Amino acid sequence: MIWMGKISITDLATTEITTTWIRICWMMKCKPSGGRFTIRYAPHAAITRAAALFLFFLGGGEGRMSVNAVRPAKVWMWDGTLRDADGSWQPKSLKGSMKTATAIGACDAVIVAGGELPRQLWGGMDVIGNEGANSAMDPVGCSGTVVARSSANAASSAGFWTLLAPGASIALRDMDDIYRRWKRAGLLLNNDSGAWNRTLREKIDETIQEGWRVYAVSIFHLDPVAVRRLNRSSAAAFHGKGSRLESLTAMQQYPLPKDDDRYSYVSGPQLTLLLASDSYLRRVVRMAVRAVYSLGLDVGEAIIALHGSGRTAALSVVQPVDWESGEPSVAWKAAFSMFHTWYKAERNINERELRNTSILIGADPEFVLLRDDGRIVPANRYFDLGGGTGADALVVGRRIEYPIGEVRPDPASSPEGLAANVRRQLIRATSRVSDHSLRWAAGAMPVAGVALGGHIHVSGAALTSRLLRQLDRYVAMPVAMVESDNGRGRRPRYGALGDYRQQPHGGFEYRTLPSWLASPLTAKAAFALTLLCAKDTWALPVRPLMPEREEAAFYEGDRTELRGSLDAIAGELAGLPSYGEYARWIEPLFEAAHRGAVWDESADIRRKWRVGSFSRA
C-alpha cells in the first residue's frame, strides 16, 4: 500500500453509513484514528477515487459540497463597508444580503482592507477548519458546477479568494514573526534585532543618514501602483512612541519638491516609463513585491531602502497612505478596475474550456563541467551564449564570466514532452564537449559558492499571487524534500519562495527550484506539479501565509520537517480534476520523499539522463 494521502471520515450520522464505511475501510485497509477512520491510499487507484467521491456526496464530516450561484464573478473590497472594487467604489446595500447571506459568491474575490469580514456576507459557504489565514479550497468554475471541497487546508473564508491588506484583522502583525521571516528570506537591512525594534520613523531617519535612499512603494497583486521617495522631513510623518507599525497619514504633509526629485509621487504611465529606464527603481519595486508577498499580503505600502551599490532591503509594510482619506486615489482605483476586469474574464471562463486551454511549460536548468580535481571548466569554452544549450553569465568580483551551462529545451504541453526535449538538448550538448573526462554536475550547489537553478517557464496561464503560492507549496516543497544538503546554501540569495520573473512572450518563469537535472524523476514530477497547479489553480487550496515551521524548514533544508507535510500535500492534490492526468509522474517523487531518498549531486547527469557514452547504461 502506498501511503500518499488521507481522507478522514467523521461525524457519521447513522449506523447504516457507519457500516458502509467500515466495509469500505476493510476493502481499503484504512485505520481508525482518534474516533475517525483514516484511509491511507494510492490516489491513482480507482477504488480510492470512488470512495472519495462517495464521501463528498455524503456531505458529512470533513467533506463538503458547494454549488456555485450562476452569476458572474465579482471583486469586492471590505473596509468595514462592502464595496464594489470596479473603480466606482460604490457601497453595497446589505439590507437583503445580510439576511439571505448571498452578498459574496463562491467565485468572487474580496480585498480585505481592514477589519474582519462578517460571516453573514459569505453567502452560506462553510468555514473550513481554523489552522490559519485564508486557506480556502475554491470551486473549480463559476457556472453552477458542483465541486468537492476538502478540509485539508484551513480557511478564514470559504470559496472566494481573499486578498489581504495590512489592516485586515487576520493579517500578520507579530513583529517578531515578521523579523524571523524576513531574516530567512534575506529581506532585512541588517540582522540586528535591536535596530528592528525601533519605530519606523527612526528606521527611515537612520537609514537615510547612512546614505541609503528610502522609498514608499504601493503594491497591489504583484504590481506597483505608485512610488514616492522619502526624505528626512517625510520621516517625521511616522510618529508614535514605541509603536512599530505606524500609519503614513501625515506623510502627505511633507511632499518632496517635485523639481528636486522626479520620484516625489509616480504612478500610472509615468511609473511604467521610469521602470523601463531605471534599473535601480526596478530593484526597489522587486523588493517591495517580495516584502508584501512574504507576509501573506496582496496589498500594502512597502518601505524599501536602496543603497548606491544596488542593494535593497525592506523596512516595513503598512497600510497604503492613499487610502487614508477614506477613498483610494485615482491610481489605486485604476489598479482595482484593471484587476476587476481581468478577474471577471478569468473566472467566468467555463471550467471545461479552462482545463482544455493549452498550457505550455519550458525550462532553463543549469549545470557545470568539472575536472577530476573539482575545478569548474568554463561553459563558454564549448558553448555559445545562445542556442539550445549555452553558457550563462556569472558576476565574479567586477568581472563577468561564463562558467555555467544552461539547457534551453523547446516548450511542451506535457511532462514527458518537456523531459524528452531536455534530453534531446543534452544529447546535442554532449557532442560539443570533446573532453570526455569532465563530470557534468547539477543540483542546488554541486560546487561550493556556485548556485544552480532549475527555472520552469509557464505560458497560457495567468501569473497570480495565488498560483505563485500554490507553486511554493505543491512544487517547491516536495522538491526540497529530496534535494541534497547543499540546498540550504543556495537560499535565500537564490531560490527564495515566490521567486518569479515575467517574460516578454507573456508568460513567466518560476525561479525557486534548484537544478533538477540532478534527478530526471524529480524533473518530471516538477513539470507535472507545475502543470497541475496551473490548470487547477481555482480548485487548489490557497494558503497566503505559509506556516512558519514549514517556511523555516524550507530555508534551512530540514527534510524531516518538510516530509511532515507530504501527506497533506498529496491529499490536497489527489482530488483535483486533472490529477489523474499527471499522477504517474507525481507519485514516484512522493514515494521517494517518504523513503527519505535524496538526489546525488556528485553523480554525472549524463548517466541519469542516459546520453552520450551513458546512453546504454
N, C-alpha and C positions, 0 to 999 in steps of 0.2 A: 504493500500500500504506500503510495506517495503522499507525504504529509505536506500539502500545498496550501491549504486554507481551511476555513471552518465556517459552518452555518450553525448558529445557536438557536435552539428551539425552546422558547419559554412561554409561560402563561397558557399552557394547553387547557382549553376550556372544558372539554368533555372527555369521558372515558373512551369514547369511540375514537376521537382524534389521538388521544394518548396511545391507544392500542395500535392505531395505524402507524404512528411514528416509531413505536417500539419495533414494529415489523420492518420498517424502512431502515432503522438503525441496525437491526440484526443483519439485514442484507448488506449494509454498507460499513459494518464494523465501527459504528460510532461509539463513543464512550460517554457515560453520564459525568457531568462536571458541575458541582455547585448547584444541584437541583435542576440542571438543564441537560439536554442531550447535545453533544458536540460532534458533528460529522466531520471527520478529517478525510479529505477526499482528493482525488486527482481531477482537477477542473475539466479536463478534456473528456472524462467518462460520461457517456450518455445518461446513465442512471443518475449520476450526480446532478446533472443539469435538470433532469426531470423532477428530481426530488426538490431541488432548489426552487424551481418554478412552482411546484405544488405548495411549498411553504409560503411563498409570497402570495399565492392566491388564497390561502387560508386567511391572510390578513391579520393574523395574531402575532403575539410575541414581538420579536425584533424585526420581522418582515413587515414592510408597509407598501401599500399600493396607492398610487396617486393618479388622478385623472385631470389632465390639464384642461382648463377652460379654453374654448375655441375663440380666442381673441388675440389680436396682435400683441407681441411683446412690447413692453414699455420700460422706460428708465425713470426712476423716481429719485427724489432726494428727501432725506429726513433730517431736520434740524430742530425738532420739536413740532414742526408742521410738515405734513406730507405735501410735496410739490412736484409738479411736472418738471423734469430736468431736460426739457427740449429747447431751452432758450427762452421760453415765455415766462417761466418762473412763477406760474400761477398756482396758488394753494389748491389742494384737492379738498372738495367738500366731503367731510367724513360723517355726515348725518346718517346716511344709509350704510356706508361701508363699515362703520364701527359696530353696527348691529349685525349685519349679514356676513361680515368677515370676508369680503371679496375685493378689497381695495387693491392688494398686491397679488398678481398672478404668479403661477409656478414658474413661468418663463421670464419674468421680469428681472431687472437689475435695480438695486437700491443703493444709492450713495448715502451712507450714514455719516452725516457731517457732525452730528452732535447728539448726545444723549443715548437713550435706548429705544429701539424700535418697538412700539407696543404690539403685543401678541395679537390683538384684535385685527391688526392690519395684515396678518399673514395669510388671509384667505382660507382658513380652515386647515392649512397644512400642519402636519405633525412636527414637533420638535424631535430631532433625532439625537439622543444622548446629551452629554454635558461635559465632554472632555476638553473643549477648547473653543476658541472663537471661530465662527463661520466655517465649519467643516461640513458643508451640506453635500448631499448627492443630488444633483439636479436632474430633472427629467430629460429625456433624450430630445424630444421635439415639442412643438407648440401647436399641434394640430389635433388635440383631443386624443392623443395616443395614451394608452395605459402603459405605465412603465413601473418596473420594480424599484424599490428603494431599500437600501440596506443600512443598518446601524453600525457598520464597520467604522464609520467616522462619526464624530460628534458634530452637533450643529447648534449654533445660536439662531440660525434661521434655516427653514427647510424649503427646498425647491428653488427659490430665487437666488440670484447671485448678489452677494453683498460686497460692496467696495467701501473700505473704511477710511475715515479721516482721523486725525489725532484726537478730535473732540468726541468721538464715539465712545460710549461707556465701556465697550469691550476691547478698545484699542490698548496696546501695550503701554503701560505707564510706569512700570517699575524701572527706575533709572539704573539700578544695579544690574538688572537683567539686560537692559539696552547696552550698558557698558560691556558686559561679557560677550554679547552677540557681536557688537562692532569690533571688539578686540579680536575675536576669532576670524572675522571676515576681513580684517585689515583696513578698517574704515577710520580708525581713530587718528587724531593728530599726534598723540603720544599715548603710551600706556600708563601714564601717571594717574592713578585713581584719585589722588588729591586734587589735581587740576580738573578732573572730570566733575567733581562735586561742586565746583564754583558755579555761580549764576551764569546764565547765558550772556548777560551783559558783560560780565568780567571776562568770559572766554573770548568774546569778539574783540574787546578792547586790547587784551593781552596778545591775541593773535595778530592784530594789525600792528601793534607795537613791535613785534618780532619780524616785521617785514612781509607778512602774508597779505594777500587781498582776501576779502570776505564777501561772499555773495549770498543773497536770498533767492532761491530758485523754487518757483512754484511748479509742482509736478502733478499731473493727472494721468493715470493709467499709462505709465512708461514714457510719457511725452512731457516736454517742458511747456508751460503756459506763459510764464513771464520770468524775467531775470532782473534783479536790481543789485547794484553794488553798494555795500555798506561802508561808511567811514566811521571815525570815532565819535562824531556827533550823533550819527544814527544809532550807534551802540547804546546811547543813553535812553533809547526807546525801550530797552529791555530792563525793566525795573522789578523790584520786589526783593526784599532781604530774605536770603535763604531759599528762595524759590528757584527751582532748576528748570522748569518748563513754563516760560512766560509767553504772554501774548505779544504780537507785534503791533498792537493797536497804535501806539504813539509814533511808530516809525514814519508814518505819513507826515508828521510834523517836522521831520528833518530830511527833506528831499535833497539829494545831491545836486549841485549846479549842473544843469544839462550841458552847458558849454564846456565843462571840465571833464565830464565822464559820459561817454555815449551809452553806458550801462546804467544810467540813473533809473530808468524803467524801460524794459524792452519786451515786446510781445508781438504776436502775430507775424506778418510777413517780414518785418524788420528783424525779428529774432531769427527767423529762418535764414535770412541772408547772412546774418552775423555768424550763425553756426556753420554755414558753409565755408566761411572765410577765416574763422578764428579757431585754431586747433586748441588753444588754451580754454576757450569757452566750451568747446565740446567736452573737454575733460571735466570741467566743472559740472556740466549737465549730466554726464555719465555717473559721476559720483553722487549727485543728487538723486538720480533714479535708483541707484543701488541702496542709498540710505533709506529711502522711503519703502522700497520693496522689502528690505531686510527686516523691517518692523511689522510686516504683515499689512501694510497700508497701500492704498492706491491713490490717495490724495494727501498732499502735505506741502509745507514750505520748508525745504531743506536749507540749513545754514551751512555753507560749504567754504572751506579755506583753500586758497590757491597759492602755491609757492612759485618763485621765479624759475625753479628747476622743472616745473610742470607737475610736481606732486600735488595731489589734492587730498583733503580729509574732511570728514563730516563732524560738525559741532553739535547739531541738534536737528530735530524735525518738529515743527509746530503747526498749529492751525494757520491756513493761509490768511495773510493780512487783508487781502482783497475781500474777504467775507465779513470783515468786522463792521461794515456799515449796515449789515442786515440783508444785503443783496449782493451777489457776486458782481465783479467788474465785467466790462464788455469782453475782455479776454477770456475770463472764466465761462461766461455764458456761451461764447463761441465754441469753447472746448467741449462743454456739455452738449451743445447742439450737434456737433460733429459726432460725438460718441453715441448720442441717441439715434441719429440717422443710421450709423453703421450697425449698431446693436439690433435695431429692429429688422434690418435686412438680413443680418446673420442668423438671428433666432427664428425668423419666420420662414426660412427655407424648410421645405418638407424634409423630415429626417431621412427618408429613403433616398432622396436626391442628395442630401448631405453625405451620406455614407458611400454613395456611388461617385462622389466627386474624386477626381484623380489627384491624389496627394503624392508628390514625389519627394524622395529623400536622396541627398547626396552626402559627401563627406570629404575631409582633407586630413586624414590621420598622418601622424609624423613618425619618423624612425631615424636612427643614427647608424652609421657604419663604424665599426670598432676594430682596431687592431688586436693582436693577441695580448698586448700589454694594457688594454683597456682605453687607449687614447682614441679620440674621435678623428676619423678621416673626413675632411670637409665634403659635404654632399655635392657642392658645385664643381668638384673635380670630375664628376661623372655625369651630372645632370644640369640641364639649363634651368633658368629661373621659371620658365613657363612649361607647358606641356602636361601630359597625364601623370608623370612623376617629375618633380622638380625640386630645386633647392630653396629652402626657406631661410629668411634673414634672422639674425640674432645680433643684438647690440652688445658688444663686449667692450667695456670702457667707453671710449668715444668712437670706436670702430664698428662698422657693420660687416659682419662675417656671415657665411652661409654654411654652417656645419650640419644643418638638419635637412633630411629628405622628407618630402611630402607627397603622398599618393593622392591623386585627384581623379577618382573614377567618375564615369558618367552617372547621372542620377538614375534612379529606378523607382518603381512603384511597389516593390516587394523586398523583403529582407534577403531572399535568395538571389534576387536580381542584383542588388547592390553588392552583396558579397561576391558574386561572380565577377562583377566589374572591378572590384578591388583586386581580386586575384589576377584578373587579366592585366591590370596595370603593373602588378608585382612581377609577373612573367616578363613583361616588356622591360621593366627596370633591371631585372637580373641580367638580361642580355647586354646591358650597357656598362656593367661593372666588371672589369677584366680581372681584378684581384679577388680570386675565389677564397682567399684565406680570411677575408673580412667577415665579421659576425654582424648580422643585421638585427638590431635590438629595438624594442618598443616597450610600451607600458607607461607608467606615470613619470618615472625618473630613473631610467636604467644607468645613467651616469650622474654622479653627484653634481648638482647645480644646473643640470640641463633638464628642464621640464618639457614633457611632450604632451600634446593634446590630440584628442580624437573627436574633433568637432563634427556634428551632424547637421546638415543643411535641410531645411524643410521649405517646400513651396506648395501652394494650393491650400494652405491652412492659415488662418489669421493668427498673427502674433498677439497674444493677450497675456496679461499677468496671470490669468487663470491657467492657461496652458503651460506657462513657464513653471508655475508652482507644481503642476502635475508632473512635468518632466523632472523636476528636482526629486519628487517623492518616488515616482514609478520607474525612472530610468537611472538617475544618478545614484540613488541609494542602493539599489540592487548591484550596480556595477562596483560600487565602493565595497560591497561585501566580499568581492573576490579579488580585488586589486592587492598588490603586494604592499608591504610596509612602507615602501618608498612613496606611496601616495600622499602621506601626510606632509612630506617635504615640498610637494608641488603647491599645496594650498597654504595661505589664501591668495598669494600673488597670482597664481593661475588656478583655474578650476573652482572658483567660488560658486556657491549656489546662485541660480538665476542669471548666470553669465550668458549673454547673448549679443549678437550683432546683426543689425538689419543689412540686407544685401540689395544691390542695385536692381536685381531681377525681380524684386518684390517679395521674396521670401526672407528667411532669417536663418542664422546658424546658432545652434545651442552649443556653447563653448565650455561647459562644465566638465565634460568627460575627459579622462586621460586617453592615451593612445591604445585603443582596444585591438590594435594589430597584434598585441601580445597574446590574444586569445580569440580565434575565429568563433568559438562558441559564444563568448561574450559579445563579440561584434554583432552576430546575427540576432542575439537577444536584444541588444540595444536598438538595432534597426526596428525590430518588431514592436518593442515597447514604445518607441517614438511614434511609429505609425498608429498604434492603438490609441495613444493619448491624443494625437491629432484628429483621428476620426471620431472618437467617442468623448471628446472633451466635455460635452454638456451632460454626459451620463456619469462621468467620473467625479468622485468627491473632490472638493477643493478645500485645502487647508492653508489659509493665507499665512499663518504663523506656525512654522514647524516647531514641534515641542523642543524645548531647549536641550533636553537629554539627547534626542536624536540628532539635532544640529551639531552639538558638541562632538558626538561620536563620529559624525561625518568628517569634520575638520581635523579631528585627532586620529582618524584612521582606526577607530575601535570597532573591528569587525564583529566581535562578540556582541557588543551592544546593538550594533546595526541589525544583526540577524534576529534580534528580538522583535523587530517589526515586520519580518518577512511574511509570517502567516497572515497578518492583517493586510499587507500589500497584495498578496496573492488572492486573498478573499475578495478584496475590493475590485480586482481586475476580472475575476472569474465570471461574474455575471454580466459583463458588458456585451453589447450586441455584436461587436466584432472580435471578441476574444477567440472564438473557435478558429478564426482565420489565421491567428498568429500563435496559438498555443504551442505548436510543435517547436518553435524557436525559443519561446519564453521559458517553458518549463525546465529544459535542461540547465539553464542558468540558475533557476531557483533550487533545483536539486543539488547542484554544485555548491551553492551557498549554504544549504542545510548541512552538507557534509563538511563544511569548513575548508573547501578547496580554494586555493589561491593561485593566480596565474604566475608563471615563471618568467621574470624579465631577463634572466641570464640565457634563455634559450634563443636560438636563431628563428626569427619569424618565418623564414623561407621554409623551414621544416614544418611549421604549424600550418602554413597555407599550401604546402606541397607544390612548391615552384622550384624551377632550376634543377639543380642536382638532387633536390629532395622530392621531386615530383613522384617518385616511385617508393618513397619511404613509407 
